[in-house]
Amino acid sequence: MRKYKIKGKRREVSIMADEKDRFGETMRLVERAKEDIYFAAKDRELLEKLKARLQKIEKTEAAGQRLGCPKCPGTLESYRFMEFILDQCHECGGIWLDKGELEGILRKVSRSPFASLIRRLMGEKESEE
């Protein structure tokens, strides 16, 4: 602590108090900074734990949603064909349809220009629906 020789005792005391105040303010700022660092680290830890939990939940949900092949022990993978969602087994190559999907696919294919060309070439009459 520095002492300044200034006329009058009041002046000397106020300068010392001012230095004391600045030091105290600096210490308060350091404490706040340390608190901020501490809570930022705690927030990061919490976020990491939550991300790990979310990934674990997503994995269990994804595993539970996979369908097993009715023919073999393989699993079915969904894919889009036209506007329909079909399931295919990668083990045996089987393709599985839900109720009404086969009729929908046949209806869509029978209305295509290629199907009507084949019917004309074969000499069949086109059905009007």
N, C-alpha and C positions, 0 to 999 in steps of 0.2 A: 504494500500500500504506500502510495507516494503522498508526501505532505508538501503542500505548497506554502511558502511564506508569503502570506498576503496580509495586509493590514487588517487587523481585527480578527477576533476568534470566530465570529459567526461565519465569515467567508471561508475559513479553513475547514470548519465542520461541514459546511454545505458541499464543498468539493469532495470531501471524503465520503459523504453520504451519497453523492451523485455516482461516484465510482462504485460504491457498494450496490447501488440500485442497478447499474449496468451489468455488474457481475451476476446479480440475482436474476436479472432478466435473461441473461445468457444461459444460466443454469436451467431456467424454466423452459427456454426454447430447446435446449439439449434434451431435457426430459420428454418434451412433446415429440421431438423427432424420434427418440428411442421407442416411445409408445407407438408411434405411427409405423415404424419398422416392425415392431413385434406383432401388431395386429395385421399388417399386410402379410407377414409370414403365416400367421394363423389362418387368414383367409385363403391363401394359396393352398395350404394343407387341406383345408376343408373342401375346396374345389376339387382337388385331386382325389380325395376320398369319394366325393359325390360322383365324379366322372367314372371312377372304377366301379362303383355300385351300379351306375346306369349301364355300363358296358356288360356287366355280369347279368343284369336283368334282361338286356336285349339278347344276349347269347342264349339264355334259357328260353326266352319266348321264341326265338328263331328255331331252336332245336325242337320245341314243342309243336311248332306249326308245320314242320316237314311231314309229309305223308309217306307212309310206307307202301311199297309196291304190293298189290294183291297176289302177284304171281311169284315173285322172288324176294329175297331179303333186302333188295335195293331201296333207295328213296326216290320219290318222284320230284321232278323239277318242273315248275310251271313256266310256260312260254305262251306268247300270243300268236294265234293263227287267224288271219283275217280279223274279225272282231271278237273272236272267242279265246278263252283261256283254257289251254289243254295241259295235261300233266303227262310227262314222259319219264320213264325209268331209264337211267343211264346204264344199269346192269344188263337188263334183258332187251331194252329198246321198245318195250310196250308203251302204247299211247292210250291214255285213259281219258274218257269224256264224262262230263256231268250230264244230268238228265236234260234232254232237249238240245244238246249241242250238236249231235250228229244230224238231226233233222234240220237244224239251222244251217249247217255247213252244206248239206245236200241242196237245200232250197237256194242258197246263195250261188252255188256252183252251177245249178241247172239254169239259172237266169243269166249266166255270163255269156258274152258274145262267142267265146270259144265253144261252149256247149251247144249253142244254137247252130253254129257252123257244122259241128260234127253231126247233129241231128239232121240237118239238111243234106249233108253228104251221104248219110246212111238212109235217107229217104223216109225218115220218121216225120210225123206231123208234130208241130210245136204245140204243147199244151198251154192253154190260156188260163191263168189263175187270177 
